[in-house]
Amino acid sequence: MEKRILIVDDCDTTRKLLTYIVRERGYKIFGASNGLEALEVMAGNQVDMVVTDLNMPQMDGLELSRNLRSQDVYKEIPIIMVTTESGEADIKMGMSAGVTTYLTKPFSPQRLLYEIEKLL
């Protein structure tokens, strides 16, 4: 059974790039432009992993991560945060919100795929 990954990023170009990288490995991809939209997608589709940006309108990646961790069905789902925010405080906030892996942009596609495959 193919694994399903939700990619959440308010930048259409970044979302398309991440989708291209991940889809090439045979994963089924869902997309959302912010955390609220991500929750709507997840309400109607089972996903095995979330790859999210940090800074987004309406609901950012931290709020999305906290929301998912508060729901029994998503307590254990892997969450990879991909963001330009590379400060130690940002990383700590991400990890305390329940992020599984924190990657800073720019990143190599190989690193992203390695993290995805390691967690799935």
Contacts in CASP RR format, 6 or more apart in sequence:
PFRMAT RR
TARGET T0000
AUTHOR 0000-0000-0000
METHOD contacts of the structure
MODEL  1
MEKRILIVDDCDTTRKLLTYIVRERGYKIFGASNGLEALEVMAGNQVDMV
VTDLNMPQMDGLELSRNLRSQDVYKEIPIIMVTTESGEADIKMGMSAGVT
TYLTKPFSPQRLLYEIEKLL
2 26 0 8 1.000
2 27 0 8 1.000
2 28 0 8 1.000
3 27 0 8 1.000
3 28 0 8 1.000
3 48 0 8 1.000
3 49 0 8 1.000
3 120 0 8 1.000
4 27 0 8 1.000
4 28 0 8 1.000
4 29 0 8 1.000
4 30 0 8 1.000
4 45 0 8 1.000
4 46 0 8 1.000
4 47 0 8 1.000
4 48 0 8 1.000
4 49 0 8 1.000
5 22 0 8 1.000
5 27 0 8 1.000
5 28 0 8 1.000
5 29 0 8 1.000
5 30 0 8 1.000
5 47 0 8 1.000
5 48 0 8 1.000
5 49 0 8 1.000
5 50 0 8 1.000
5 51 0 8 1.000
5 116 0 8 1.000
6 29 0 8 1.000
6 30 0 8 1.000
6 31 0 8 1.000
6 32 0 8 1.000
6 38 0 8 1.000
6 41 0 8 1.000
6 42 0 8 1.000
6 45 0 8 1.000
6 47 0 8 1.000
6 49 0 8 1.000
6 50 0 8 1.000
6 51 0 8 1.000
7 15 0 8 1.000
7 18 0 8 1.000
7 19 0 8 1.000
7 22 0 8 1.000
7 29 0 8 1.000
7 30 0 8 1.000
7 31 0 8 1.000
7 32 0 8 1.000
7 51 0 8 1.000
7 52 0 8 1.000
8 15 0 8 1.000
8 31 0 8 1.000
8 32 0 8 1.000
8 33 0 8 1.000
8 34 0 8 1.000
8 35 0 8 1.000
8 37 0 8 1.000
8 38 0 8 1.000
8 50 0 8 1.000
8 51 0 8 1.000
8 52 0 8 1.000
8 53 0 8 1.000
8 56 0 8 1.000
8 61 0 8 1.000
8 64 0 8 1.000
9 15 0 8 1.000
9 18 0 8 1.000
9 33 0 8 1.000
9 52 0 8 1.000
9 53 0 8 1.000
9 56 0 8 1.000
9 82 0 8 1.000
10 33 0 8 1.000
10 34 0 8 1.000
10 53 0 8 1.000
10 55 0 8 1.000
10 56 0 8 1.000
10 57 0 8 1.000
11 53 0 8 1.000
12 33 0 8 1.000
14 53 0 8 1.000
15 31 0 8 1.000
15 33 0 8 1.000
18 51 0 8 1.000
18 82 0 8 1.000
18 112 0 8 1.000
19 29 0 8 1.000
19 31 0 8 1.000
21 109 0 8 1.000
21 112 0 8 1.000
21 113 0 8 1.000
22 29 0 8 1.000
22 51 0 8 1.000
22 112 0 8 1.000
22 113 0 8 1.000
22 116 0 8 1.000
23 29 0 8 1.000
25 113 0 8 1.000
25 116 0 8 1.000
25 117 0 8 1.000
27 116 0 8 1.000
30 41 0 8 1.000
30 45 0 8 1.000
30 47 0 8 1.000
31 37 0 8 1.000
31 38 0 8 1.000
31 41 0 8 1.000
32 38 0 8 1.000
32 40 0 8 1.000
32 41 0 8 1.000
33 56 0 8 1.000
34 56 0 8 1.000
34 57 0 8 1.000
34 58 0 8 1.000
34 59 0 8 1.000
34 60 0 8 1.000
35 52 0 8 1.000
35 56 0 8 1.000
35 58 0 8 1.000
35 59 0 8 1.000
35 60 0 8 1.000
35 61 0 8 1.000
35 63 0 8 1.000
35 64 0 8 1.000
35 67 0 8 1.000
36 58 0 8 1.000
36 59 0 8 1.000
37 58 0 8 1.000
38 50 0 8 1.000
38 52 0 8 1.000
38 59 0 8 1.000
38 64 0 8 1.000
39 59 0 8 1.000
39 64 0 8 1.000
39 67 0 8 1.000
41 47 0 8 1.000
42 68 0 8 1.000
42 74 0 8 1.000
47 77 0 8 1.000
48 77 0 8 1.000
48 78 0 8 1.000
48 120 0 8 1.000
49 77 0 8 1.000
49 78 0 8 1.000
49 79 0 8 1.000
49 80 0 8 1.000
49 116 0 8 1.000
49 119 0 8 1.000
49 120 0 8 1.000
50 64 0 8 1.000
50 68 0 8 1.000
50 77 0 8 1.000
50 78 0 8 1.000
50 79 0 8 1.000
50 80 0 8 1.000
51 79 0 8 1.000
51 80 0 8 1.000
51 82 0 8 1.000
51 112 0 8 1.000
51 116 0 8 1.000
52 61 0 8 1.000
52 64 0 8 1.000
52 65 0 8 1.000
52 79 0 8 1.000
52 80 0 8 1.000
52 81 0 8 1.000
52 82 0 8 1.000
53 61 0 8 1.000
53 81 0 8 1.000
53 82 0 8 1.000
53 83 0 8 1.000
54 60 0 8 1.000
54 61 0 8 1.000
54 62 0 8 1.000
54 81 0 8 1.000
54 83 0 8 1.000
54 84 0 8 1.000
54 85 0 8 1.000
54 90 0 8 1.000
54 94 0 8 1.000
55 61 0 8 1.000
55 83 0 8 1.000
55 84 0 8 1.000
55 85 0 8 1.000
59 67 0 8 1.000
61 81 0 8 1.000
61 97 0 8 1.000
62 93 0 8 1.000
62 94 0 8 1.000
62 97 0 8 1.000
63 97 0 8 1.000
65 79 0 8 1.000
65 81 0 8 1.000
65 94 0 8 1.000
65 97 0 8 1.000
65 98 0 8 1.000
65 99 0 8 1.000
66 97 0 8 1.000
66 98 0 8 1.000
68 74 0 8 1.000
68 75 0 8 1.000
68 77 0 8 1.000
68 79 0 8 1.000
69 75 0 8 1.000
69 97 0 8 1.000
69 98 0 8 1.000
78 100 0 8 1.000
78 101 0 8 1.000
78 119 0 8 1.000
78 120 0 8 1.000
79 98 0 8 1.000
79 99 0 8 1.000
79 100 0 8 1.000
79 101 0 8 1.000
80 99 0 8 1.000
80 100 0 8 1.000
80 101 0 8 1.000
80 102 0 8 1.000
80 103 0 8 1.000
80 112 0 8 1.000
80 115 0 8 1.000
80 116 0 8 1.000
80 119 0 8 1.000
81 94 0 8 1.000
81 99 0 8 1.000
81 101 0 8 1.000
81 102 0 8 1.000
81 103 0 8 1.000
82 103 0 8 1.000
82 104 0 8 1.000
82 105 0 8 1.000
82 107 0 8 1.000
82 112 0 8 1.000
83 90 0 8 1.000
83 102 0 8 1.000
83 103 0 8 1.000
83 104 0 8 1.000
83 105 0 8 1.000
84 104 0 8 1.000
84 105 0 8 1.000
85 104 0 8 1.000
86 104 0 8 1.000
91 102 0 8 1.000
94 102 0 8 1.000
95 102 0 8 1.000
100 119 0 8 1.000
101 115 0 8 1.000
101 119 0 8 1.000
103 111 0 8 1.000
103 112 0 8 1.000
103 115 0 8 1.000
END
